[in-house]
Amino acid sequence: MPTITSNAFSSLQKKLKAANIEYSKAVMEIASGLSAKDLLSQIGLSKKEVEAIFINGRITPFDTVIKDGNRVAVVPNFTAEPYRNLQGLKNIWRIENTRIISGEKKQMITLNSELTIKNMSFKNRLVLPPITTNYGTSKGLVTQDILHFYKERSKDMGLVIVEATSVQSNGRIVPCSLGLWDDSQIPGMIKLAKTIQKQGAIAVVQLNHAGPRCIPLKSKRHG
């Protein structure tokens, strides 16, 4: 019968130790024609627990047949940095049914690939977080500077979150933040949304009240 040397890493060591199974440089006999996936079952591990299998120091598919004298190592999901890079795991994972599965031929999910959530489609997975520009007016209105700022950044983003937009005039975090506390501000916000959408991005807004960080008319301590 073929004989191999096996090793398990991190959390897999704890599981094998609890089951009284050798996990470090364990010499074991296996059946001829046994695949890496079958070996996992034999030692009590499931494919869902394992991100990658190494044979003789190289990542291999789960259906690889293990041969006599092979050195086999199993690595758990969610292996921490910097060990991922050291082990060559950097670019071998994907998301499937909310689980990370690796070691097989598969298409890499990239930041530039499209994403659909229910009836909403994104051209890529890049998100512009809310960035306070202070480019509005003192009345919270959209300006040409705001439109230009978001137009340029929307070209490369799948989702754009418009900066902190105050719900009260006295709740602004900066003097010229955008606002949505008055109907006069709606036309400008519609124009801003359309500017973002014309670049192919989804537009959402961060409604905001700055609380204790508001710019006070007069310094006053509360509470």
Backbone as CSV, one residue per row, in Angstrom:
resi,resn,N_x,N_y,N_z,CA_x,CA_y,CA_z,C_x,C_y,C_z
1,MET,0.841,-1.194,0.000,0.000,0.000,0.000,0.878,1.247,0.000
2,PRO,0.422,2.323,-0.674,1.185,3.575,-0.677,1.296,4.151,0.728
3,THR,2.453,4.744,1.004,2.676,5.390,2.293,2.970,6.874,2.062
4,ILE,2.324,7.741,2.833,2.514,9.191,2.684,2.835,9.817,4.030
5,THR,3.279,11.068,3.965,3.482,11.865,5.167,2.500,13.027,5.123
6,SER,1.737,13.201,6.180,0.709,14.248,6.171,0.917,15.250,7.299
7,ASN,0.504,16.493,7.006,0.554,17.575,7.988,-0.725,18.392,7.894
8,ALA,-1.187,18.885,9.035,-2.343,19.784,9.065,-1.913,21.072,9.761
9,PHE,-2.547,22.176,9.375,-2.160,23.463,9.929,-3.289,24.108,10.723
10,SER,-2.884,24.979,11.655,-3.772,25.873,12.394,-4.948,25.138,13.040
11,SER,-6.176,25.606,12.760,-7.365,25.063,13.429,-7.585,23.589,13.118
12,LEU,-7.062,23.117,11.982,-7.228,21.700,11.640,-6.432,20.818,12.599
13,GLN,-5.323,21.334,13.109,-4.539,20.582,14.088,-5.359,20.297,15.335
14,LYS,-6.091,21.317,15.789,-6.894,21.156,17.005,-7.965,20.091,16.821
15,LYS,-8.596,20.103,15.638,-9.662,19.123,15.393,-9.107,17.708,15.345
16,LEU,-7.981,17.538,14.669,-7.391,16.199,14.571,-6.866,15.733,15.926
17,LYS,-6.305,16.653,16.685,-5.798,16.298,18.016,-6.931,15.824,18.912
18,ALA,-8.081,16.505,18.825,-9.239,16.112,19.637,-9.730,14.723,19.261
19,ALA,-9.499,14.322,18.008,-9.930,12.995,17.543,-8.813,11.963,17.652
20,ASN,-7.715,12.345,18.332,-6.552,11.459,18.509,-5.970,10.992,17.179
21,ILE,-5.911,11.930,16.223,-5.328,11.648,14.910,-4.052,12.464,14.771
22,GLU,-2.970,11.804,14.367,-1.704,12.503,14.192,-1.863,13.599,13.144
23,TYR,-1.272,14.764,13.413,-1.449,15.891,12.489,-0.134,16.507,12.034
24,SER,0.997,16.065,12.578,2.284,16.635,12.211,3.263,15.533,11.795
25,LYS,3.665,15.584,10.528,4.595,14.598,9.974,4.116,13.176,10.247
26,ALA,2.816,12.993,10.090,2.224,11.680,10.353,2.446,10.761,9.159
27,VAL,3.053,9.622,9.397,3.266,8.628,8.339,2.066,7.690,8.331
28,MET,1.421,7.560,7.179,0.224,6.726,7.117,0.128,5.998,5.799
29,GLU,-0.499,4.833,5.851,-0.762,4.053,4.648,-2.129,4.416,4.096
30,ILE,-2.234,4.466,2.774,-3.506,4.792,2.131,-3.804,3.783,1.041
31,ALA,-5.039,3.738,0.641,-5.431,2.833,-0.441,-4.925,3.370,-1.773
32,SER,-4.613,2.496,-2.686,-4.165,2.913,-4.014,-5.281,3.678,-4.717
33,GLY,-4.929,4.740,-5.410,-5.924,5.525,-6.144,-6.695,6.513,-5.287
34,LEU,-6.288,6.684,-4.032,-6.998,7.601,-3.136,-6.755,9.049,-3.578
35,SER,-7.827,9.829,-3.658,-7.695,11.245,-4.023,-7.482,12.089,-2.765
36,ALA,-7.070,13.335,-2.981,-6.882,14.242,-1.848,-8.195,14.449,-1.094
37,LYS,-9.294,14.558,-1.845,-10.600,14.717,-1.209,-10.947,13.506,-0.355
38,ASP,-10.642,12.301,-0.863,-10.914,11.077,-0.104,-10.072,11.019,1.167
39,LEU,-8.849,11.542,1.077,-7.991,11.554,2.250,-8.596,12.414,3.354
40,LEU,-9.193,13.551,2.964,-9.840,14.395,3.963,-10.906,13.618,4.717
41,SER,-11.734,12.892,3.978,-12.793,12.090,4.616,-12.199,11.037,5.538
42,GLN,-11.095,10.458,5.114,-10.470,9.392,5.891,-9.969,9.887,7.241
43,ILE,-9.497,11.151,7.280,-8.979,11.681,8.555,-10.001,12.560,9.276
44,GLY,-11.251,12.545,8.782,-12.331,13.227,9.494,-12.484,14.699,9.200
45,LEU,-11.983,15.157,8.054,-12.133,16.555,7.674,-13.065,16.666,6.466
46,SER,-13.783,17.782,6.382,-14.653,18.017,5.234,-14.020,19.032,4.301
47,LYS,-14.412,18.997,3.053,-13.875,19.919,2.049,-14.184,21.370,2.412
48,LYS,-15.293,21.603,3.101,-15.685,22.957,3.475,-14.742,23.569,4.508
49,GLU,-14.012,22.723,5.222,-13.101,23.216,6.254,-11.717,23.551,5.704
50,VAL,-11.453,23.083,4.495,-10.100,23.154,3.949,-10.052,24.114,2.774
51,GLU,-9.129,25.059,2.826,-8.975,26.003,1.713,-8.081,25.448,0.625
52,ALA,-7.040,24.716,1.017,-6.109,24.210,0.008,-5.427,22.950,0.492
53,ILE,-5.037,22.116,-0.479,-4.251,20.925,-0.207,-2.936,21.043,-0.973
54,PHE,-1.850,20.818,-0.257,-0.526,20.837,-0.875,-0.025,19.402,-1.016
55,ILE,0.525,19.073,-2.168,1.205,17.799,-2.356,2.622,18.106,-2.808
56,ASN,3.564,17.676,-2.000,4.986,17.949,-2.265,5.252,19.442,-2.429
57,GLY,4.573,20.255,-1.587,4.831,21.685,-1.551,4.099,22.513,-2.579
58,ARG,3.206,21.894,-3.358,2.499,22.638,-4.388,0.988,22.459,-4.219
59,ILE,0.234,23.554,-4.413,-1.221,23.491,-4.313,-1.760,22.621,-5.436
60,THR,-2.675,21.720,-5.097,-3.208,20.798,-6.093,-4.732,20.726,-5.990
61,PRO,-5.396,20.328,-7.082,-6.851,20.141,-7.037,-7.240,19.043,-6.057
62,PHE,-8.449,19.121,-5.555,-8.923,18.145,-4.572,-9.069,16.741,-5.165
63,ASP,-9.203,16.652,-6.483,-9.378,15.330,-7.082,-8.056,14.688,-7.492
64,THR,-6.934,15.290,-7.110,-5.618,14.734,-7.428,-5.424,13.401,-6.709
65,VAL,-4.926,12.413,-7.435,-4.641,11.101,-6.842,-3.303,11.165,-6.118
66,ILE,-3.300,10.735,-4.870,-2.095,10.761,-4.049,-1.260,9.514,-4.345
67,LYS,0.045,9.721,-4.473,0.941,8.613,-4.822,1.867,8.269,-3.663
68,ASP,2.469,7.104,-3.768,3.376,6.620,-2.729,4.517,7.614,-2.523
69,GLY,4.791,7.934,-1.262,5.884,8.831,-0.936,5.534,10.305,-0.953
70,ASN,4.294,10.642,-1.332,3.887,12.055,-1.370,3.868,12.673,0.029
71,ARG,4.183,13.964,0.068,4.030,14.745,1.285,2.764,15.593,1.118
72,VAL,1.793,15.406,2.000,0.498,16.069,1.886,0.288,17.007,3.071
73,ALA,-0.164,18.214,2.774,-0.470,19.184,3.832,-1.828,19.807,3.556
74,VAL,-2.607,20.007,4.603,-3.936,20.611,4.458,-3.975,21.917,5.241
75,VAL,-4.568,22.950,4.602,-4.619,24.298,5.169,-6.074,24.707,5.345
76,PRO,-6.446,25.241,6.502,-7.850,25.596,6.761,-8.281,26.866,6.049
77,ASN,-9.578,27.065,5.952,-10.117,28.323,5.447,-9.693,29.480,6.341
78,PHE,-9.714,30.687,5.747,-9.440,31.919,6.469,-8.047,31.934,7.099
79,THR,-7.086,31.354,6.397,-5.707,31.417,6.865,-5.262,32.869,6.921
80,ALA,-4.674,33.262,8.040,-4.326,34.671,8.253,-3.093,35.081,7.470
81,GLU,-3.034,36.388,7.174,-1.805,36.961,6.641,-0.793,37.027,7.788
82,PRO,0.539,36.944,7.529,1.159,36.848,6.200,1.313,35.425,5.678
83,TYR,0.732,34.450,6.405,0.929,33.058,6.034,0.344,32.729,4.664
84,ARG,-0.703,33.468,4.254,-1.301,33.217,2.932,-0.261,33.390,1.838
85,ASN,0.479,34.496,1.905,1.490,34.757,0.880,2.630,33.749,0.935
86,LEU,3.036,33.415,2.142,4.123,32.459,2.300,3.744,31.088,1.741
87,GLN,2.465,30.744,1.856,2.002,29.438,1.393,1.505,29.467,-0.046
88,GLY,1.518,30.646,-0.649,1.067,30.733,-2.036,-0.433,30.748,-2.184
89,LEU,-1.149,31.173,-1.139,-2.615,31.143,-1.165,-3.224,32.434,-1.670
90,LYS,-2.408,33.421,-1.995,-2.895,34.775,-2.230,-4.020,34.850,-3.245
91,ASN,-3.929,34.123,-4.349,-4.903,34.301,-5.432,-5.646,33.018,-5.807
92,ILE,-5.894,32.142,-4.846,-6.538,30.887,-5.233,-7.951,30.737,-4.687
93,TRP,-8.488,31.749,-4.054,-9.797,31.566,-3.425,-10.903,32.270,-4.179
94,ARG,-12.123,31.804,-3.974,-13.315,32.414,-4.547,-14.457,32.251,-3.559
95,ILE,-15.555,32.941,-3.824,-16.724,32.822,-2.960,-17.792,32.032,-3.701
96,GLU,-18.302,30.999,-3.069,-19.342,30.191,-3.686,-20.325,29.782,-2.588
97,ASN,-21.561,30.249,-2.744,-22.571,29.961,-1.722,-22.110,30.429,-0.341
98,THR,-21.462,31.601,-0.316,-20.958,32.277,0.880,-19.812,31.535,1.564
99,ARG,-19.271,30.478,0.928,-18.148,29.765,1.513,-16.935,29.910,0.605
100,ILE,-15.749,29.873,1.187,-14.525,29.968,0.411,-14.034,28.562,0.104
101,ILE,-13.875,28.267,-1.179,-13.471,26.940,-1.614,-12.297,27.105,-2.568
102,SER,-11.235,26.325,-2.378,-10.058,26.526,-3.204,-9.454,25.216,-3.644
103,GLY,-8.329,25.328,-4.376,-7.595,24.155,-4.811,-8.130,23.543,-6.079
104,GLU,-9.122,24.131,-6.722,-9.669,23.600,-7.944,-9.571,24.665,-9.030
105,LYS,-9.694,24.252,-10.283,-9.712,25.213,-11.364,-11.010,25.997,-11.268
106,LYS,-10.909,27.302,-11.285,-12.089,28.121,-11.112,-11.825,29.522,-11.635
107,GLN,-12.871,30.267,-11.849,-12.733,31.645,-12.306,-12.583,32.561,-11.100
108,MET,-11.575,33.392,-11.144,-11.312,34.306,-10.027,-12.310,35.438,-10.034
109,ILE,-12.905,35.707,-8.886,-13.771,36.874,-8.759,-12.880,38.088,-8.553
110,THR,-13.037,39.104,-9.384,-12.184,40.283,-9.298,-13.010,41.517,-8.976
111,LEU,-12.313,42.549,-8.585,-12.979,43.805,-8.259,-13.705,44.385,-9.450
112,ASN,-13.261,44.078,-10.645,-13.856,44.677,-11.836,-14.995,43.859,-12.434
113,SER,-15.347,42.749,-11.812,-16.448,41.943,-12.345,-17.790,42.504,-11.884
114,GLU,-18.817,42.284,-12.694,-20.152,42.790,-12.375,-20.751,42.051,-11.183
115,LEU,-21.676,42.706,-10.528,-22.350,42.118,-9.372,-23.817,42.491,-9.405
116,THR,-24.687,41.522,-9.177,-26.126,41.768,-9.117,-26.654,41.340,-7.754
117,ILE,-27.338,42.249,-7.082,-27.991,41.951,-5.807,-29.476,42.209,-6.001
118,LYS,-30.246,41.120,-6.019,-31.674,41.192,-6.328,-31.864,41.880,-7.681
119,ASN,-32.515,43.038,-7.721,-32.753,43.697,-9.013,-31.799,44.861,-9.257
120,MET,-30.716,44.913,-8.511,-29.758,46.010,-8.662,-28.431,45.468,-9.187
121,SER,-27.947,46.056,-10.284,-26.698,45.604,-10.894,-25.610,46.662,-10.755
122,PHE,-24.408,46.211,-10.428,-23.253,47.081,-10.280,-22.239,46.715,-11.357
123,LYS,-21.631,47.722,-11.973,-20.683,47.452,-13.061,-19.380,46.839,-12.541
124,ASN,-19.070,47.070,-11.271,-17.930,46.426,-10.627,-18.147,46.449,-9.110
125,ARG,-17.153,46.029,-8.375,-17.299,45.901,-6.923,-16.564,47.001,-6.144
126,LEU,-16.233,48.067,-6.852,-15.557,49.197,-6.213,-16.585,50.153,-5.622
127,VAL,-16.312,50.629,-4.421,-17.236,51.526,-3.722,-16.495,52.795,-3.304
128,LEU,-17.089,53.949,-3.625,-16.565,55.211,-3.116,-17.269,55.509,-1.800
129,PRO,-16.533,55.541,-0.689,-17.168,55.820,0.601,-17.526,57.294,0.702
130,PRO,-18.381,57.643,1.654,-18.746,59.057,1.825,-17.537,59.893,2.249
131,ILE,-17.240,60.897,1.448,-16.095,61.773,1.714,-16.605,63.210,1.840
132,THR,-16.436,63.824,2.983,-16.913,65.181,3.182,-16.012,66.165,2.443
133,THR,-16.557,66.832,1.428,-15.759,67.747,0.606,-15.853,69.206,1.047
134,ASN,-16.972,69.568,1.662,-17.239,70.973,2.021,-17.377,71.831,0.756
135,TYR,-17.820,71.199,-0.361,-17.967,71.895,-1.635,-19.376,72.444,-1.864
136,GLY,-20.291,72.227,-0.927,-21.645,72.740,-1.085,-21.705,74.223,-0.762
137,THR,-22.923,74.744,-0.633,-23.088,76.143,-0.230,-23.438,76.207,1.253
138,SER,-23.476,77.395,1.784,-23.837,77.559,3.195,-25.279,77.161,3.458
139,LYS,-26.060,77.019,2.375,-27.458,76.591,2.503,-27.629,75.111,2.170
140,GLY,-26.513,74.408,2.024,-26.568,72.970,1.783,-26.910,72.582,0.354
141,LEU,-26.682,73.468,-0.603,-27.042,73.197,-1.996,-25.879,72.592,-2.779
142,VAL,-26.234,71.810,-3.809,-25.240,71.215,-4.704,-24.633,72.302,-5.583
143,THR,-23.314,72.245,-5.784,-22.609,73.217,-6.622,-21.961,72.513,-7.811
144,GLN,-21.402,73.287,-8.729,-20.690,72.708,-9.871,-19.456,71.940,-9.403
145,ASP,-18.830,72.406,-8.354,-17.677,71.681,-7.812,-18.075,70.284,-7.336
146,ILE,-19.229,70.199,-6.684,-19.741,68.900,-6.238,-20.006,67.999,-7.436
147,LEU,-20.690,68.527,-8.451,-21.023,67.740,-9.634,-19.764,67.226,-10.320
148,HIS,-18.764,68.078,-10.453,-17.513,67.676,-11.096,-16.788,66.621,-10.274
149,PHE,-16.754,66.822,-8.957,-16.074,65.883,-8.063,-16.645,64.469,-8.220
150,TYR,-17.968,64.362,-8.171,-18.593,63.039,-8.231,-18.624,62.467,-9.647
151,LYS,-18.695,63.322,-10.644,-18.661,62.841,-12.033,-17.350,62.101,-12.299
152,GLU,-16.242,62.698,-11.919,-14.939,62.101,-12.194,-14.742,60.794,-11.430
153,ARG,-15.203,60.730,-10.206,-14.989,59.532,-9.394,-15.965,58.416,-9.714
154,SER,-17.117,58.781,-10.286,-18.116,57.758,-10.616,-17.716,56.930,-11.826
155,LYS,-16.771,57.426,-12.617,-16.367,56.710,-13.830,-15.793,55.333,-13.523
156,ASP,-15.156,55.190,-12.385,-14.483,53.936,-12.046,-15.173,53.143,-10.944
157,MET,-16.284,53.651,-10.421,-16.925,53.021,-9.271,-18.224,52.306,-9.637
158,GLY,-18.491,51.220,-8.933,-19.770,50.545,-9.102,-20.830,51.157,-8.209
159,LEU,-20.412,51.625,-7.032,-21.319,52.239,-6.065,-20.673,53.508,-5.528
160,VAL,-21.439,54.596,-5.514,-20.953,55.872,-4.983,-21.851,56.285,-3.823
161,ILE,-21.256,56.472,-2.657,-21.995,56.938,-1.489,-21.723,58.429,-1.341
162,VAL,-22.733,59.227,-1.611,-22.581,60.685,-1.514,-22.323,61.072,-0.062
163,GLU,-21.452,62.017,0.090,-20.970,62.450,1.401,-22.061,62.756,2.421
164,ALA,-21.650,62.900,3.671,-22.551,63.222,4.766,-23.475,64.379,4.390
165,THR,-24.765,64.081,4.310,-25.770,65.061,3.899,-26.679,65.342,5.094
166,SER,-26.642,66.563,5.569,-27.288,66.902,6.841,-28.813,66.881,6.747
167,VAL,-29.435,66.429,7.812,-30.898,66.396,7.879,-31.449,67.602,8.639
168,GLN,-30.545,68.396,9.225,-30.932,69.643,9.893,-29.839,70.677,9.616
169,SER,-30.260,71.920,9.503,-29.286,72.974,9.227,-28.271,73.125,10.347
170,ASN,-28.700,72.849,11.576,-27.778,72.961,12.709,-27.099,71.631,13.029
171,GLY,-27.205,70.684,12.102,-26.586,69.374,12.322,-25.427,69.104,11.379
172,ARG,-24.909,70.159,10.733,-23.831,69.992,9.766,-22.476,69.755,10.436
173,ILE,-21.682,68.915,9.796,-20.349,68.624,10.329,-19.325,69.623,9.825
174,VAL,-19.597,70.241,8.657,-18.769,71.323,8.115,-19.717,72.416,7.617
175,PRO,-19.272,73.643,7.500,-20.174,74.748,7.149,-20.893,74.590,5.818
176,CYS,-20.221,73.959,4.833,-20.821,73.857,3.490,-21.107,72.416,3.097
177,SER,-21.562,71.624,4.055,-21.954,70.253,3.726,-23.266,70.274,2.967
178,LEU,-23.532,69.219,2.230,-24.807,69.095,1.527,-25.931,68.910,2.537
179,GLY,-27.153,69.235,2.116,-28.282,69.095,3.016,-29.512,68.525,2.339
180,LEU,-30.368,67.938,3.145,-31.689,67.482,2.697,-32.708,67.777,3.782
181,TRP,-32.609,68.973,4.324,-33.594,69.383,5.332,-34.638,70.337,4.757
182,ASP,-34.471,70.707,3.468,-35.371,71.677,2.858,-35.654,71.277,1.412
183,ASP,-36.881,71.507,0.957,-37.259,71.127,-0.412,-36.413,71.815,-1.479
184,SER,-35.857,72.958,-1.161,-35.043,73.682,-2.142,-33.765,72.910,-2.505
185,GLN,-33.421,71.927,-1.669,-32.198,71.162,-1.908,-32.425,69.948,-2.811
186,ILE,-33.686,69.595,-3.043,-34.004,68.386,-3.795,-33.548,68.454,-5.255
187,PRO,-33.817,69.545,-6.006,-33.401,69.581,-7.418,-31.898,69.344,-7.611
188,GLY,-31.083,69.936,-6.757,-29.639,69.751,-6.868,-29.227,68.314,-6.598
189,MET,-29.886,67.675,-5.616,-29.561,66.287,-5.305,-29.994,65.353,-6.432
190,ILE,-31.106,65.679,-7.078,-31.542,64.884,-8.249,-30.505,65.001,-9.358
191,LYS,-30.029,66.218,-9.592,-29.022,66.438,-10.625,-27.731,65.684,-10.299
192,LEU,-27.361,65.666,-9.024,-26.167,64.943,-8.593,-26.331,63.443,-8.815
193,ALA,-27.502,62.915,-8.456,-27.758,61.481,-8.655,-27.671,61.113,-10.128
194,LYS,-28.251,61.942,-10.991,-28.219,61.660,-12.427,-26.800,61.757,-12.982
195,THR,-26.012,62.684,-12.456,-24.611,62.809,-12.882,-23.842,61.531,-12.579
196,ILE,-24.069,60.975,-11.407,-23.403,59.730,-11.010,-23.893,58.569,-11.864
197,GLN,-25.197,58.493,-12.077,-25.780,57.391,-12.839,-25.342,57.398,-14.294
198,LYS,-25.110,58.577,-14.858,-24.664,58.667,-16.252,-23.290,58.035,-16.443
199,GLN,-22.528,57.937,-15.381,-21.208,57.303,-15.457,-21.293,55.796,-15.190
200,GLY,-22.514,55.303,-15.018,-22.709,53.863,-14.836,-22.634,53.381,-13.408
201,ALA,-22.617,54.299,-12.459,-22.532,53.919,-11.052,-23.895,54.030,-10.376
202,ILE,-24.061,53.290,-9.289,-25.251,53.392,-8.444,-25.001,54.480,-7.412
203,ALA,-25.985,55.357,-7.217,-25.828,56.460,-6.270,-26.687,56.245,-5.029
204,VAL,-26.076,56.380,-3.871,-26.799,56.388,-2.597,-26.267,57.565,-1.787
205,VAL,-26.931,57.894,-0.715,-26.516,59.058,0.066,-26.397,58.690,1.537
206,GLN,-25.453,59.301,2.206,-25.295,59.126,3.648,-26.015,60.276,4.362
207,LEU,-27.185,59.984,4.915,-27.890,60.995,5.705,-27.185,61.132,7.045
208,ASN,-27.041,62.377,7.485,-26.158,62.594,8.619,-26.628,63.725,9.521
209,HIS,-26.414,63.522,10.799,-26.486,64.612,11.784,-25.223,64.476,12.621
210,ALA,-24.449,65.522,12.695,-23.119,65.420,13.299,-23.127,65.346,14.816
211,GLY,-24.286,65.494,15.436,-24.353,65.371,16.891,-23.409,66.331,17.592
212,PRO,-22.614,65.827,18.549,-21.711,66.725,19.301,-20.597,67.325,18.452
213,ARG,-20.447,66.830,17.206,-19.413,67.383,16.335,-19.952,68.529,15.472
214,CYS,-21.193,68.896,15.667,-21.753,70.021,14.908,-20.953,71.286,15.178
215,ILE,-20.954,72.162,14.179,-20.300,73.447,14.350,-21.239,74.350,15.149
216,PRO,-20.900,74.678,16.378,-21.818,75.455,17.226,-21.807,76.938,16.899
217,LEU,-22.952,77.587,17.075,-22.989,79.036,16.943,-22.316,79.676,18.149
218,LYS,-22.431,78.979,19.281,-21.791,79.460,20.505,-21.403,78.239,21.320
219,SER,-20.206,78.225,21.820,-19.734,77.067,22.584,-20.627,76.840,23.794
220,LYS,-21.084,75.614,23.934,-21.952,75.306,25.054,-21.817,73.824,25.377
221,ARG,-21.664,73.522,26.631,-21.508,72.149,27.054,-22.852,71.583,27.464
222,HIS,-23.167,70.396,26.933,-24.445,69.755,27.273,-24.174,68.493,28.076
223,GLY,-25.038,68.203,29.039,-24.963,66.964,29.777,-23.836,66.952,30.806
